[in-house]
Amino acid sequence: MIIHSDETADIPTPSGMMRMHIHRPAIAGRFPGIVLFSEIYQVTAPIRRLAVMLAGQGYVVCVPEVYHEYEPAGTVLAYDRPGTDRGNFLKYEKPLAAYDHDARAALDWLAVYPHCTGALATMGVCLGGHLAFRAAFDSRVRASVCFYATDIHSRTLGHGQHDDTLARVAALRGEVMLVWGRQDPHVPFAGRQTIREALEQADTRYEWHEFNAQHAFLRDEGPRFDPALFLLGMDMTRRFLGRILHLSA
């Protein structure tokens, strides 16, 4: 499926205008929507390619710039030490409430976007996995796909590093798919167990997948990329979202 990938929208949030990058099928019709949350580097080339792949399966995909309050619109942080340091600094500088306001604004915008059916899902990787999980506290979100979501187990997202994500798991109304790398030092075994126990205690509808992989194994740049697991992860995502959003899987 050919897609449109040259559209952006600057939308208002309580902390300023936030740029979103929109990818959608280049055919007439309306499609379910996905808010795709990036890793700490914002909308990099690998994130764009991930969005394109999702859109090609019949979705409207919008990717917000998660650090819009701190960086000019269009800023992409490099996959190097300065970029990593800046991304990690901003991850803990930004207030938790601002992350939540951004997610709500993105969902509000996507729900009424003319090419969207109003059926909504979230997806994210790394930081974005956590943001996708939190965004699913919004009852409009039917499905959430979270790859190697950081800081959930440690409760350290946002300014002050004291988030309430695990405490709010019972608020999830949709279904969640969580995917982990067993060799990921950012989310060790004990941390994964903490998250899974919270899901079980809240009687959450979820899928749980672990692979022999490192952190960021979906990112198709750098030494940790695993092409076979990327394809498997995308197939799992396609089937999961298709089942819940009522597409052909």
C-alpha positions as CSV (number, residue, x, y, z in Angstrom):
1,M,0.0,0.0,0.0
2,I,1.4,3.4,-1.0
3,I,1.3,6.0,1.6
4,H,1.4,9.8,2.2
5,S,4.3,10.7,4.5
6,D,4.8,14.5,3.9
7,E,2.2,15.9,6.2
8,T,2.7,17.6,9.6
9,A,0.4,19.2,12.0
10,D,1.2,21.7,14.8
11,I,-1.3,21.2,17.5
12,P,-1.8,23.1,20.8
13,T,-0.9,21.6,24.2
14,P,-0.8,23.2,27.6
15,S,3.0,23.5,27.2
16,G,3.0,24.9,23.7
17,M,2.6,23.8,20.1
18,M,3.5,20.2,19.4
19,R,4.5,19.0,15.9
20,M,3.1,15.7,14.7
21,H,4.2,13.8,11.7
22,I,1.4,12.0,9.8
23,H,1.7,8.9,7.7
24,R,-1.4,7.5,6.0
25,P,-2.5,5.3,3.1
26,A,-2.6,7.2,-0.2
27,I,-6.0,5.9,-1.1
28,A,-9.5,7.2,-0.4
29,G,-11.1,6.0,2.8
30,R,-10.8,6.3,6.6
31,F,-8.5,4.1,8.7
32,P,-7.9,3.3,12.4
33,G,-5.4,5.7,14.0
34,I,-2.2,5.0,15.9
35,V,-0.3,7.5,18.0
36,L,3.3,6.3,17.7
37,F,5.6,7.5,20.5
38,S,9.3,7.7,19.7
39,E,12.4,6.9,21.7
40,I,14.4,9.7,23.3
41,Y,15.8,10.9,20.0
42,Q,12.4,12.1,18.7
43,V,11.4,11.5,15.0
44,T,14.5,9.9,13.6
45,A,14.8,8.0,10.3
46,P,14.2,4.6,11.9
47,I,11.1,6.0,13.7
48,R,9.9,7.3,10.3
49,R,10.4,4.0,8.7
50,L,8.6,2.2,11.5
51,A,5.6,4.7,11.0
52,V,5.7,4.1,7.3
53,M,5.5,0.3,7.8
54,L,2.5,0.7,10.1
55,A,0.7,3.1,7.8
56,G,1.2,0.6,5.0
57,Q,-0.9,-1.9,6.8
58,G,-3.9,0.4,6.7
59,Y,-3.5,2.9,9.5
60,V,-3.2,6.6,10.0
61,V,-0.1,7.0,12.1
62,C,0.9,10.2,13.8
63,V,4.2,10.7,15.6
64,P,4.5,13.5,18.0
65,E,7.7,15.3,18.9
66,V,8.0,14.4,22.6
67,Y,10.3,17.2,23.5
68,H,8.5,20.0,21.7
69,E,8.7,22.3,24.8
70,Y,12.5,22.2,24.8
71,E,13.6,21.8,21.1
72,P,12.6,23.7,17.9
73,A,10.1,21.9,15.8
74,G,11.7,19.3,13.6
75,T,14.7,18.7,15.9
76,V,16.1,15.2,15.7
77,L,18.7,14.1,18.3
78,A,21.6,12.0,17.0
79,Y,22.3,8.4,17.9
80,D,25.5,9.4,19.6
81,R,26.7,10.3,23.1
82,P,25.6,14.0,23.0
83,G,22.2,13.0,21.6
84,T,21.7,10.3,24.2
85,D,22.7,12.6,27.0
86,R,20.3,15.3,25.8
87,G,17.5,12.8,25.3
88,N,17.9,11.3,28.7
89,F,18.2,14.7,30.4
90,L,14.9,15.8,28.8
91,K,13.2,12.6,29.7
92,Y,13.6,13.4,33.4
93,E,13.3,17.2,33.0
94,K,9.8,17.1,31.4
95,P,7.0,17.0,33.9
96,L,4.9,13.8,34.0
97,A,1.7,15.9,33.5
98,A,3.1,17.4,30.3
99,Y,3.6,13.9,28.8
100,D,0.0,13.1,29.7
101,H,-1.3,16.4,28.2
102,D,0.6,15.7,25.0
103,A,-0.9,12.2,24.7
104,R,-4.4,13.5,25.2
105,A,-3.9,16.3,22.6
106,A,-2.5,13.8,20.1
107,L,-5.5,11.4,20.6
108,D,-8.0,14.3,20.5
109,W,-6.5,15.5,17.2
110,L,-6.4,12.0,15.6
111,A,-9.9,11.1,16.7
112,V,-11.4,13.8,14.5
113,Y,-8.8,13.7,11.7
114,P,-10.8,13.3,8.5
115,H,-8.9,10.2,7.3
116,C,-9.3,8.4,10.7
117,T,-12.3,6.2,11.7
118,G,-11.9,7.2,15.3
119,A,-10.7,3.8,16.4
120,L,-7.5,4.5,18.3
121,A,-4.4,2.7,19.4
122,T,-1.0,3.7,20.7
123,M,2.4,2.2,20.1
124,G,5.9,3.1,21.3
125,V,9.5,2.0,21.7
126,C,11.8,2.7,24.7
127,L,10.6,6.0,26.3
128,G,7.7,5.8,23.7
129,G,6.8,2.4,25.0
130,H,6.1,3.9,28.4
131,L,4.3,6.8,26.9
132,A,2.1,4.5,24.8
133,F,1.3,2.5,27.9
134,R,0.3,5.7,29.9
135,A,-1.7,7.0,26.9
136,A,-3.8,3.8,27.1
137,F,-5.2,5.0,30.4
138,D,-7.4,7.1,28.1
139,S,-10.6,5.0,27.6
140,R,-10.7,5.7,23.9
141,V,-7.5,3.7,23.3
142,R,-8.5,0.1,22.3
143,A,-5.0,-1.3,22.0
144,S,-1.5,-0.4,23.0
145,V,1.8,-1.9,21.7
146,C,4.8,-1.3,23.9
147,F,8.3,-2.4,22.9
148,Y,10.9,-2.5,25.7
149,A,9.2,0.3,27.6
150,T,11.6,2.0,30.0
151,D,11.1,3.4,33.5
152,I,7.8,1.6,34.2
153,H,9.3,-0.8,36.7
154,S,11.5,1.8,38.3
155,R,8.7,4.5,38.5
156,T,11.2,7.1,37.3
157,L,9.6,8.9,34.3
158,G,9.4,12.6,34.3
159,H,10.6,15.4,36.5
160,G,11.2,14.2,40.0
161,Q,11.4,10.6,38.8
162,H,8.4,9.5,40.7
163,D,5.7,8.4,38.2
164,D,2.4,6.6,39.0
165,T,2.2,4.3,36.0
166,L,2.1,1.0,37.9
167,A,-0.3,2.4,40.4
168,R,-2.8,3.2,37.6
169,V,-2.6,-0.1,35.7
170,A,-6.2,-0.9,36.7
171,A,-7.3,2.1,34.6
172,L,-6.5,0.3,31.4
173,R,-9.6,-0.4,29.4
174,G,-8.1,-1.7,26.2
175,E,-5.7,-4.5,25.6
176,V,-1.9,-4.2,25.8
177,M,0.9,-6.0,24.0
178,L,4.3,-5.8,25.7
179,V,7.5,-7.0,24.1
180,W,10.9,-7.2,25.8
181,G,14.5,-8.1,25.1
182,R,15.9,-10.5,27.8
183,Q,19.3,-8.9,27.4
184,D,18.0,-5.4,27.9
185,P,19.9,-3.8,30.9
186,H,17.3,-1.0,31.1
187,V,14.5,-3.5,32.0
188,P,16.0,-6.4,33.9
189,F,14.2,-9.6,34.8
190,A,13.1,-8.3,38.2
191,G,11.7,-5.2,36.6
192,R,9.8,-7.2,34.0
193,Q,8.4,-9.3,36.8
194,T,7.2,-6.2,38.7
195,I,5.3,-5.0,35.6
196,R,3.8,-8.4,34.9
197,E,2.6,-8.8,38.5
198,A,0.9,-5.4,38.4
199,L,-0.9,-6.5,35.2
200,E,-2.0,-9.7,36.7
201,Q,-3.2,-8.1,39.9
202,A,-5.3,-5.6,37.9
203,D,-6.7,-8.4,35.7
204,T,-5.4,-6.6,32.6
205,R,-6.0,-8.0,29.1
206,Y,-2.5,-8.3,27.7
207,E,0.0,-10.2,25.7
208,W,3.5,-10.7,26.9
209,H,6.5,-11.6,24.7
210,E,10.2,-11.9,25.6
211,F,13.0,-12.6,23.2
212,N,16.7,-13.1,23.4
213,A,17.5,-9.5,22.3
214,Q,19.0,-6.3,23.5
215,H,17.4,-2.9,24.0
216,A,16.3,-1.2,20.8
217,F,16.3,-4.4,18.7
218,L,13.7,-2.8,16.4
219,R,15.9,0.2,15.5
220,D,17.2,-0.5,12.0
221,E,20.4,1.4,12.6
222,G,23.3,0.4,14.9
223,P,24.7,-2.9,16.2
224,R,21.6,-4.0,18.3
225,F,19.2,-4.2,15.3
226,D,17.8,-7.7,14.9
227,P,16.1,-8.0,11.4
228,A,14.5,-11.3,12.1
229,L,13.0,-10.1,15.3
230,F,11.9,-6.9,13.6
231,L,9.9,-8.8,11.1
232,L,8.4,-11.1,13.8
233,G,7.6,-8.1,16.0
234,M,5.8,-6.3,13.1
235,D,3.8,-9.4,12.3
236,M,2.8,-9.7,15.9
237,T,1.8,-6.1,15.9
238,R,-0.2,-6.4,12.7
239,R,-2.1,-9.4,14.1
240,F,-2.7,-7.8,17.5
241,L,-3.9,-4.5,16.1
242,G,-5.9,-6.1,13.4
243,R,-7.8,-8.3,15.8
244,I,-8.7,-5.5,18.2
245,L,-9.3,-2.8,15.6
246,H,-11.3,-5.2,13.4
247,L,-9.1,-5.3,10.4
248,S,-8.3,-8.4,8.5
249,A,-5.3,-10.0,10.2
